[in-house]
Amino acid sequence: MAQTFNFSLDEKPIKVSLIKCSPGLEILANELTVNVSSVAQVNSNCFALIIDGKKKTAWWARDDDAIYIRFDGRTHTLSYRDAISASQQAGVSDNVIKADMPGIVVKTNCNAGDSVKLGDVLIVIESMKMQISIVAPRDGVIKEVNIAANAAFEKNAELISLEEKE
């Protein structure tokens, strides 16, 4: 089974799967197959590649939120959030935190009426053999905790709802 990653390239979603890793890489990107037969590091921020038989050079730089790649005369912005980071904020609207995957609640750290600040750990869940802290997406007051410790939940379940501080 291919390993799949979800990226954002120039603010457009792109699904990338590694089909084959040897000899060379075969990548499926939004249903387009790309073959990378050679990758050589030129310096710390530059790579020489052979992609679908053509020599290419790519430069990159990184900040906290994205990787910037200069390729074929254009600079592209590549964003990626690992599964844990995505889970911490996935399914979050302004007022409702939903589960982006099924799991079990390990611990609840809040109750209805509690004041919370951006980044406070509200609950800890276990999913895919990982424990993930679900954090407050903003300052507010817990309106409702819809799940208890040791309870199982499905994808898209409403876990916690928030309301504005008065």
HELIX and SHEET records of a PDB file:
HELIX    1   1 ALA A   83  GLN A   89  1                                   7    
SHEET    1   A 9 GLN A   3  LEU A   9  0                                        
SHEET    2   A 9 LYS A  12  LYS A  20 -1                                        
SHEET    3   A 9 LEU A  25  ALA A  29 -1                                        
SHEET    4   A 9 LEU A  32  ASN A  43 -1                                        
SHEET    5   A 9 CYS A  46  ILE A  51 -1                                        
SHEET    6   A 9 LYS A  54  ARG A  62 -1                                        
SHEET    7   A 9 ILE A  67  PHE A  71 -1                                        
SHEET    8   A 9 ARG A  74  TYR A  80 -1                                        
SHEET    9   A 9 GLN A   3  LEU A   9 -1                                        
SHEET    1   B 4 VAL A  96  LYS A  98  0                                        
SHEET    2   B 4 GLU A 158  GLU A 163 -1                                        
SHEET    3   B 4 GLY A 140  VAL A 145 -1                                        
SHEET    4   B 4 SER A 115  VAL A 116 -1                                        
SHEET    1   C 4 MET A 130  VAL A 135  0                                        
SHEET    2   C 4 VAL A 121  SER A 127 -1                                        
SHEET    3   C 4 GLY A 103  THR A 108 -1                                        
SHEET    4   C 4 ALA A 152  PHE A 153 -1                                        
END                                                                             
